[in-house]
Amino acid sequence: MSRIGKSPITIPAGVDVKLDGNICTVKGKLGTLEQEIDSVISVEIDGSTINLSRPNDDKNVRAKHGLYRSLISNMIVGVNEGFSKKLELVGVGYRAANQGQQLDLSLGYSHNILFEIPSEVTVVAVMDKGKNPIISLTSFDKQLLGMVTAKIRSLRKVEPYKGKGVRFVGEQIRRKAGKTASKK
């Protein structure tokens, strides 16, 4: 059995989970999420727990067992508590500001980058004097939050020589040594 897939999911108070055919709908105080579940995996809602099971030990079926258990668990945590990620802009002159759902980034290019944030994600850009700008993103949808943060990071990837770029707060970057002068 899959170690992840076989563990039951507990449904907290205030969260409503419905199963309509192969579509699982989770509704909570922060929003509503839907996920289509492969017909190979069977889902049983038993009071305040959800159990997922699979018919055989085929490699593809085992992978889907753990996957759908994690997706449903993330949906329940998301609509109940939410998820947040923080990005840090490291570099001279790097700036971030937001006007509503639009993020204005200055990342060392000849122009500013205007990035439109989806309505399900809330964004706050903080710029303190003497510190790197920090972008805080929060959402109830973990998949969408991950895609938005990945897109923002891809606008200026962290380079290994000086460590400049967009990174997660607290992320460790593997640094490389630069060129050394030849000795003659």
C-alpha positions as a Markdown table, in Angstrom:
| # | Residue | x | y | z |
|---|---|---|---|---|
| 1 | Met | 0.0 | 0.0 | 0.0 |
| 2 | Ser | 1.0 | 3.6 | -0.5 |
| 3 | Arg | 2.1 | 5.2 | 2.7 |
| 4 | Ile | 0.5 | 8.5 | 1.7 |
| 5 | Gly | -2.5 | 7.1 | -0.1 |
| 6 | Lys | -3.7 | 4.8 | 2.7 |
| 7 | Ser | -3.7 | 7.4 | 5.5 |
| 8 | Pro | -7.2 | 8.8 | 6.0 |
| 9 | Ile | -8.0 | 12.5 | 5.7 |
| 10 | Thr | -9.9 | 14.1 | 8.5 |
| 11 | Ile | -12.4 | 16.8 | 7.6 |
| 12 | Pro | -12.3 | 19.7 | 10.1 |
| 13 | Ala | -15.4 | 21.6 | 11.3 |
| 14 | Gly | -16.6 | 24.2 | 8.8 |
| 15 | Val | -15.4 | 22.3 | 5.7 |
| 16 | Asp | -18.0 | 20.6 | 3.4 |
| 17 | Val | -16.8 | 17.9 | 1.1 |
| 18 | Lys | -19.0 | 16.5 | -1.7 |
| 19 | Leu | -18.4 | 13.8 | -4.2 |
| 20 | Asp | -20.4 | 14.0 | -7.4 |
| 21 | Gly | -19.3 | 11.1 | -9.7 |
| 22 | Asn | -15.6 | 11.6 | -10.1 |
| 23 | Ile | -15.5 | 15.3 | -9.1 |
| 24 | Cys | -14.6 | 16.2 | -5.5 |
| 25 | Thr | -15.8 | 19.6 | -4.3 |
| 26 | Val | -14.4 | 21.2 | -1.1 |
| 27 | Lys | -16.1 | 24.3 | 0.4 |
| 28 | Gly | -14.8 | 26.2 | 3.3 |
| 29 | Lys | -14.7 | 29.7 | 4.8 |
| 30 | Leu | -12.0 | 30.9 | 2.4 |
| 31 | Gly | -13.4 | 29.5 | -0.9 |
| 32 | Thr | -14.5 | 26.6 | -3.0 |
| 33 | Leu | -12.2 | 24.2 | -4.9 |
| 34 | Glu | -12.9 | 21.3 | -7.3 |
| 35 | Gln | -10.8 | 18.4 | -8.4 |
| 36 | Glu | -11.5 | 15.7 | -11.0 |
| 37 | Ile | -10.4 | 12.3 | -9.7 |
| 38 | Asp | -9.4 | 9.4 | -12.0 |
| 39 | Ser | -12.0 | 6.7 | -12.1 |
| 40 | Val | -9.3 | 4.1 | -11.1 |
| 41 | Ile | -9.2 | 5.6 | -7.5 |
| 42 | Ser | -12.3 | 5.1 | -5.4 |
| 43 | Val | -13.1 | 7.7 | -2.7 |
| 44 | Glu | -15.4 | 7.1 | 0.3 |
| 45 | Ile | -16.6 | 9.8 | 2.6 |
| 46 | Asp | -17.2 | 8.3 | 6.1 |
| 47 | Gly | -18.6 | 11.0 | 8.4 |
| 48 | Ser | -15.6 | 13.3 | 9.1 |
| 49 | Thr | -12.9 | 11.1 | 7.3 |
| 50 | Ile | -12.1 | 10.5 | 3.7 |
| 51 | Asn | -10.5 | 7.2 | 2.6 |
| 52 | Leu | -9.0 | 6.5 | -0.8 |
| 53 | Ser | -8.5 | 3.0 | -2.2 |
| 54 | Arg | -7.1 | 1.4 | -5.4 |
| 55 | Pro | -8.1 | -1.9 | -7.1 |
| 56 | Asn | -4.5 | -3.2 | -7.8 |
| 57 | Asp | -0.8 | -2.6 | -7.3 |
| 58 | Asp | -0.1 | -1.4 | -10.8 |
| 59 | Lys | 2.7 | 1.3 | -10.8 |
| 60 | Asn | 0.5 | 3.9 | -12.4 |
| 61 | Val | -2.4 | 3.2 | -10.1 |
| 62 | Arg | -0.1 | 3.4 | -7.0 |
| 63 | Ala | 1.1 | 6.8 | -8.1 |
| 64 | Lys | -2.4 | 8.2 | -8.6 |
| 65 | His | -3.4 | 6.8 | -5.2 |
| 66 | Gly | -0.9 | 9.1 | -3.3 |
| 67 | Leu | -1.4 | 11.9 | -5.7 |
| 68 | Tyr | -5.2 | 12.3 | -5.3 |
| 69 | Arg | -4.9 | 11.8 | -1.5 |
| 70 | Ser | -2.5 | 14.7 | -1.4 |
| 71 | Leu | -4.6 | 16.9 | -3.7 |
| 72 | Ile | -7.7 | 16.4 | -1.6 |
| 73 | Ser | -5.8 | 17.0 | 1.6 |
| 74 | Asn | -4.3 | 20.3 | 0.2 |
| 75 | Met | -7.8 | 21.4 | -0.9 |
| 76 | Ile | -9.1 | 20.9 | 2.7 |
| 77 | Val | -6.2 | 22.7 | 4.3 |
| 78 | Gly | -6.5 | 25.5 | 1.7 |
| 79 | Val | -10.2 | 26.3 | 2.2 |
| 80 | Asn | -9.8 | 26.1 | 6.0 |
| 81 | Glu | -6.5 | 27.8 | 6.7 |
| 82 | Gly | -5.0 | 28.9 | 3.4 |
| 83 | Phe | -1.4 | 28.9 | 2.1 |
| 84 | Ser | 1.2 | 31.7 | 1.9 |
| 85 | Lys | 4.6 | 32.1 | 0.3 |
| 86 | Lys | 7.1 | 35.0 | 0.5 |
| 87 | Leu | 9.5 | 36.0 | -2.2 |
| 88 | Glu | 12.6 | 38.2 | -1.7 |
| 89 | Leu | 14.2 | 40.4 | -4.3 |
| 90 | Val | 18.0 | 40.4 | -3.9 |
| 91 | Gly | 19.9 | 42.9 | -6.0 |
| 92 | Val | 20.8 | 46.6 | -6.2 |
| 93 | Gly | 17.8 | 48.7 | -7.4 |
| 94 | Tyr | 15.3 | 45.8 | -7.3 |
| 95 | Arg | 11.9 | 47.1 | -6.3 |
| 96 | Ala | 8.4 | 45.8 | -6.0 |
| 97 | Ala | 5.0 | 47.6 | -5.6 |
| 98 | Asn | 1.5 | 46.5 | -6.0 |
| 99 | Gln | -1.6 | 48.4 | -7.0 |
| 100 | Gly | -4.5 | 46.0 | -6.3 |
| 101 | Gln | -3.9 | 42.8 | -8.2 |
| 102 | Gln | -1.1 | 44.2 | -10.4 |
| 103 | Leu | 2.5 | 43.8 | -9.3 |
| 104 | Asp | 5.1 | 46.3 | -10.6 |
| 105 | Leu | 8.6 | 44.8 | -10.5 |
| 106 | Ser | 11.9 | 46.5 | -11.2 |
| 107 | Leu | 14.4 | 43.7 | -11.7 |
| 108 | Gly | 17.3 | 45.4 | -13.4 |
| 109 | Tyr | 16.0 | 45.3 | -16.9 |
| 110 | Ser | 15.5 | 48.5 | -19.1 |
| 111 | His | 11.8 | 48.4 | -18.3 |
| 112 | Asn | 9.5 | 47.6 | -15.3 |
| 113 | Ile | 7.6 | 44.4 | -15.5 |
| 114 | Leu | 3.8 | 44.6 | -14.8 |
| 115 | Phe | 2.6 | 41.2 | -13.6 |
| 116 | Glu | -1.2 | 40.6 | -13.3 |
| 117 | Ile | -2.0 | 38.4 | -10.2 |
| 118 | Pro | -5.1 | 36.1 | -10.4 |
| 119 | Ser | -8.1 | 37.2 | -8.2 |
| 120 | Glu | -7.8 | 34.1 | -6.0 |
| 121 | Val | -4.3 | 35.2 | -4.8 |
| 122 | Thr | -3.7 | 38.2 | -2.6 |
| 123 | Val | -0.4 | 40.1 | -2.9 |
| 124 | Val | 1.4 | 42.5 | -0.6 |
| 125 | Ala | 4.7 | 44.1 | -1.5 |
| 126 | Val | 6.8 | 45.4 | 1.4 |
| 127 | Met | 9.8 | 47.7 | 0.9 |
| 128 | Asp | 11.7 | 48.7 | 4.0 |
| 129 | Lys | 14.7 | 51.0 | 3.8 |
| 130 | Gly | 18.0 | 49.0 | 4.0 |
| 131 | Lys | 16.3 | 45.6 | 3.4 |
| 132 | Asn | 15.4 | 43.6 | 0.4 |
| 133 | Pro | 11.9 | 44.0 | -1.0 |
| 134 | Ile | 9.6 | 41.2 | 0.0 |
| 135 | Ile | 6.5 | 40.0 | -1.9 |
| 136 | Ser | 3.9 | 38.1 | 0.3 |
| 137 | Leu | 1.4 | 35.9 | -1.6 |
| 138 | Thr | -1.5 | 34.2 | 0.0 |
| 139 | Ser | -4.3 | 32.0 | -1.4 |
| 140 | Phe | -6.6 | 29.0 | -0.7 |
| 141 | Asp | -5.5 | 27.2 | -3.9 |
| 142 | Lys | -2.0 | 25.7 | -3.4 |
| 143 | Gln | -1.5 | 24.8 | -7.0 |
| 144 | Leu | -2.3 | 28.3 | -8.3 |
| 145 | Leu | -0.1 | 29.8 | -5.6 |
| 146 | Gly | 2.8 | 27.6 | -6.7 |
| 147 | Met | 2.3 | 28.5 | -10.3 |
| 148 | Val | 2.2 | 32.3 | -9.6 |
| 149 | Thr | 5.4 | 32.2 | -7.4 |
| 150 | Ala | 7.2 | 30.1 | -10.0 |
| 151 | Lys | 6.3 | 32.6 | -12.8 |
| 152 | Ile | 7.5 | 35.5 | -10.6 |
| 153 | Arg | 10.8 | 33.7 | -9.9 |
| 154 | Ser | 11.3 | 33.0 | -13.6 |
| 155 | Leu | 11.3 | 36.7 | -14.3 |
| 156 | Arg | 14.8 | 37.0 | -12.8 |
| 157 | Lys | 16.4 | 33.6 | -11.8 |
| 158 | Val | 18.9 | 33.6 | -9.0 |
| 159 | Glu | 22.4 | 33.5 | -10.4 |
| 160 | Pro | 25.1 | 31.5 | -8.5 |
| 161 | Tyr | 28.0 | 34.1 | -8.6 |
| 162 | Lys | 26.5 | 37.1 | -6.7 |
| 163 | Gly | 23.2 | 35.6 | -5.6 |
| 164 | Lys | 21.1 | 38.2 | -7.3 |
| 165 | Gly | 17.5 | 37.5 | -8.4 |
| 166 | Val | 14.1 | 36.5 | -7.0 |
| 167 | Arg | 14.2 | 33.8 | -4.3 |
| 168 | Phe | 12.0 | 32.4 | -1.5 |
| 169 | Val | 12.6 | 34.0 | 1.9 |
| 170 | Gly | 15.2 | 31.8 | 3.7 |
| 171 | Glu | 16.2 | 29.8 | 0.6 |
| 172 | Gln | 19.8 | 28.7 | 0.4 |
| 173 | Ile | 21.6 | 29.4 | -2.9 |
| 174 | Arg | 24.6 | 27.3 | -3.9 |
| 175 | Arg | 27.3 | 29.9 | -4.6 |
| 176 | Lys | 30.1 | 29.4 | -7.1 |
| 177 | Ala | 33.6 | 30.9 | -6.9 |
| 178 | Gly | 34.4 | 33.4 | -9.5 |
| 179 | Lys | 37.4 | 33.6 | -11.8 |
| 180 | Thr | 40.8 | 33.8 | -10.1 |
| 181 | Ala | 43.7 | 35.8 | -11.5 |
| 182 | Ser | 46.4 | 33.6 | -13.0 |
| 183 | Lys | 49.8 | 33.7 | -11.2 |
| 184 | Lys | 52.9 | 34.0 | -13.3 |
